Amino acid sequence: ADYLHYPQLTTTSAIIGQPVPDLDVVKQRFDRAFIKQLAKDRSQTSRSLSLTYSQALSPRWQLNADMAVARLGDAPASGGVLAIEGSGTDFYAGAQIVGTDVLMEGATVAAALRYADVQRFRIYAADVGARLPVGPKLKVDPRLRVGYRDDKIGRGHQWTLQPSLRGTYPITRSLELDAEAGVTFIDQRIDDPVTEGSRDERSWFVNVGYRFTF
């Protein structure tokens, strides 16, 4: 369980939204007590509760599950700064099953389902991937992610499909090359009294980098 202030509760938070974001200037406009209140008003309270569960199903298979409930509070209007509405209660849940040495020795496969119910959307996601050894050093990670987002305020929805392939190759004990390529397909439909239409998008991505362990 977490109870936090966002952003962190400090006197400097009082400058957020002020015409001149400088604490010395704000001190010339307001007294100390009001500045402390301004800082409290700009720092929203974040409350969250999370639970995780892990269970070995067999020597090769493991189940992981988690859920979380979070709420970001309101920020009232004060000092010429408009109020910010809180998020309401957000809910997240997911489950993942992981298998080792399933397809071949040294291989890992994983499948996951995620669900989120937040202020504006309901989101459903599925993720399937594997890590496969190819030769003594190279490992390849094929992965497929599918997502569906339903708009709770309007009457729209969005599908996302993202297949990708990643490869890692150790050069030395400390240096590893890492490359990933994939494509993202987005199919969005909007149907409400104000806006109606659709959007289809396709984008490619390539990431190449290295990981140095020291």
C-alpha positions as CSV (number, residue, x, y, z in Angstrom):
1,A,0.0,0.0,0.0
2,D,1.3,3.4,-0.9
3,Y,0.2,6.9,0.1
4,L,2.2,9.6,-1.9
5,H,2.1,13.2,-2.9
6,Y,2.5,13.9,-6.6
7,P,4.5,15.9,-7.3
8,Q,6.5,15.5,-4.1
9,L,5.3,17.8,-1.3
10,T,7.8,20.6,-1.0
11,T,7.5,24.4,-0.6
12,T,8.8,24.7,-4.2
13,S,5.6,23.1,-5.4
14,A,3.9,26.5,-4.7
15,I,5.4,28.0,-7.9
16,I,3.5,25.5,-10.2
17,G,1.1,27.5,-12.4
18,Q,2.3,30.9,-11.2
19,P,3.0,33.7,-13.8
20,V,6.6,33.8,-12.7
21,P,7.7,30.3,-11.5
22,D,10.3,31.6,-9.0
23,L,10.0,31.0,-5.3
24,D,11.5,34.4,-4.4
25,V,8.9,36.1,-6.6
26,V,6.1,34.1,-5.0
27,K,7.3,35.0,-1.5
28,Q,6.9,38.7,-2.4
29,R,3.2,38.1,-3.4
30,F,2.0,35.8,-0.6
31,D,2.8,35.2,3.1
32,R,4.4,32.0,4.4
33,A,1.2,30.4,5.5
34,F,-0.5,30.9,2.1
35,I,2.6,29.6,0.3
36,K,2.5,26.4,2.3
37,Q,-1.2,26.0,1.4
38,L,-0.4,26.6,-2.3
39,A,2.2,23.8,-2.1
40,K,-0.3,21.5,-0.6
41,D,-2.9,22.4,-3.2
42,R,-0.5,21.7,-6.1
43,S,0.5,18.3,-4.7
44,Q,-2.2,15.7,-5.5
45,T,-2.5,12.7,-3.2
46,S,-1.9,9.3,-4.7
47,R,-3.2,6.2,-3.0
48,S,-2.6,2.7,-4.3
49,L,-3.0,-0.8,-3.2
50,S,-1.4,-3.7,-5.1
51,L,-1.2,-7.5,-4.7
52,T,1.0,-10.0,-6.5
53,Y,0.8,-13.8,-6.5
54,S,3.3,-16.4,-7.9
55,Q,2.8,-20.2,-8.1
56,A,4.9,-22.9,-9.6
57,L,2.6,-25.2,-11.6
58,S,5.3,-27.7,-12.5
59,P,9.1,-27.9,-12.8
60,R,8.7,-26.1,-16.1
61,W,5.7,-23.8,-15.7
62,Q,5.0,-20.9,-13.4
63,L,2.0,-18.6,-13.0
64,N,2.2,-15.0,-12.0
65,A,-0.8,-12.7,-11.2
66,D,-1.2,-9.2,-10.0
67,M,-3.8,-6.6,-9.4
68,A,-3.8,-2.9,-8.3
69,V,-6.2,-0.2,-7.3
70,A,-5.1,3.4,-7.5
71,R,-6.6,6.8,-7.1
72,L,-5.2,10.3,-7.7
73,G,-6.9,13.0,-5.7
74,D,-8.1,16.5,-6.8
75,A,-6.0,19.6,-6.8
76,P,-8.2,22.6,-5.7
77,A,-8.0,26.0,-7.3
78,S,-6.0,28.6,-5.4
79,G,-3.5,31.4,-6.0
80,G,-4.9,32.0,-9.5
81,V,-4.3,28.4,-10.6
82,L,-7.2,26.4,-11.9
83,A,-8.3,23.2,-10.2
84,I,-7.2,19.8,-11.5
85,E,-9.6,16.9,-11.4
86,G,-8.4,13.7,-9.9
87,S,-8.3,10.4,-11.8
88,G,-11.1,8.6,-9.9
89,T,-10.4,5.0,-9.0
90,D,-8.3,3.1,-11.5
91,F,-8.1,-0.7,-11.5
92,Y,-5.5,-3.0,-13.1
93,A,-5.2,-6.7,-13.3
94,G,-3.0,-9.2,-15.1
95,A,-1.8,-12.8,-15.3
96,Q,1.2,-14.4,-16.9
97,I,2.3,-18.0,-17.5
98,V,6.0,-18.7,-18.1
99,G,7.5,-21.9,-19.3
100,T,11.2,-22.9,-19.5
101,D,12.8,-25.6,-21.6
102,V,9.5,-26.0,-23.4
103,L,10.2,-25.8,-27.1
104,M,13.9,-26.7,-26.8
105,E,16.6,-26.7,-24.1
106,G,17.2,-23.2,-22.9
107,A,14.1,-21.7,-24.4
108,T,11.6,-19.6,-22.5
109,V,8.0,-18.9,-23.6
110,A,5.5,-16.6,-21.9
111,A,1.9,-15.5,-22.4
112,A,0.1,-12.7,-20.6
113,L,-3.3,-11.1,-20.3
114,R,-3.8,-7.5,-19.0
115,Y,-6.9,-5.5,-18.1
116,A,-7.2,-1.9,-17.0
117,D,-10.3,0.2,-16.1
118,V,-9.2,3.8,-15.9
119,Q,-11.0,7.1,-15.9
120,R,-11.6,7.3,-19.6
121,F,-10.8,3.8,-21.1
122,R,-11.2,0.1,-20.6
123,I,-8.1,-1.6,-22.0
124,Y,-7.6,-5.3,-22.8
125,A,-4.2,-6.6,-23.9
126,A,-2.6,-10.0,-24.7
127,D,1.1,-10.6,-25.1
128,V,2.8,-13.8,-26.3
129,G,6.6,-14.1,-26.7
130,A,9.5,-16.5,-26.5
131,R,13.3,-16.4,-26.0
132,L,15.0,-19.0,-28.3
133,P,18.7,-19.9,-28.3
134,V,20.1,-20.0,-31.9
135,G,23.6,-21.4,-31.7
136,P,25.9,-21.0,-28.6
137,K,25.5,-17.2,-28.2
138,L,22.6,-15.7,-30.2
139,K,19.2,-15.5,-28.7
140,V,16.1,-14.4,-30.6
141,D,12.8,-13.1,-29.1
142,P,9.7,-13.2,-31.3
143,R,6.8,-11.4,-29.7
144,L,3.2,-10.5,-30.6
145,R,1.2,-7.9,-28.7
146,V,-2.6,-7.3,-29.2
147,G,-4.5,-4.5,-27.5
148,Y,-8.1,-3.3,-27.5
149,R,-9.1,0.1,-26.0
150,D,-12.8,1.0,-25.4
151,D,-13.7,4.7,-24.8
152,K,-15.9,5.0,-21.8
153,I,-16.8,8.7,-22.4
154,G,-17.4,8.6,-26.1
155,R,-18.4,5.7,-28.3
156,G,-15.1,4.8,-29.9
157,H,-12.6,2.0,-29.8
158,Q,-9.1,1.2,-30.9
159,W,-7.3,-2.0,-31.9
160,T,-3.5,-2.3,-31.8
161,L,-1.4,-5.1,-33.2
162,Q,2.4,-5.2,-32.8
163,P,4.6,-8.1,-33.9
164,S,8.3,-7.7,-33.3
165,L,11.6,-9.7,-33.3
166,R,14.5,-9.0,-31.0
167,G,18.0,-10.5,-31.0
168,T,20.8,-10.4,-28.4
169,Y,24.4,-11.4,-28.9
170,P,27.1,-11.2,-26.3
171,I,30.5,-9.9,-27.5
172,T,32.3,-10.3,-24.2
173,R,31.2,-11.1,-20.7
174,S,30.4,-7.4,-20.1
175,L,29.2,-6.3,-23.5
176,E,26.1,-7.4,-25.3
177,L,24.5,-6.2,-28.6
178,D,20.8,-5.8,-28.7
179,A,18.6,-5.2,-31.8
180,E,14.8,-5.2,-32.3
181,A,12.5,-4.5,-35.2
182,G,8.8,-4.5,-35.5
183,V,5.6,-3.0,-37.0
184,T,2.6,-1.4,-35.2
185,F,-0.9,-1.5,-36.7
186,I,-3.6,0.8,-35.3
187,D,-7.2,0.7,-36.2
188,Q,-9.3,3.4,-34.5
189,R,-13.0,4.1,-34.8
190,I,-14.7,7.2,-33.4
191,D,-18.5,7.4,-33.2
192,D,-20.1,10.0,-31.0
193,P,-22.3,13.1,-31.5
194,V,-19.3,15.5,-31.8
195,T,-16.8,13.5,-33.9
196,E,-17.2,10.6,-36.2
197,G,-14.5,8.9,-38.3
198,S,-11.7,6.4,-38.4
199,R,-8.0,6.2,-38.5
200,D,-5.7,3.5,-39.7
201,E,-2.0,3.8,-39.0
202,R,1.0,1.7,-39.7
203,S,4.5,2.4,-38.3
204,W,7.8,0.6,-38.3
205,F,10.5,0.7,-35.6
206,V,14.1,-0.5,-35.4
207,N,16.2,-0.2,-32.2
208,V,19.9,-1.1,-32.1
209,G,22.0,-0.7,-29.0
210,Y,24.3,-2.3,-26.6
211,R,24.3,-3.3,-22.9
212,F,27.4,-2.9,-20.8
213,T,27.6,-4.6,-17.4
214,F,30.2,-3.4,-14.9
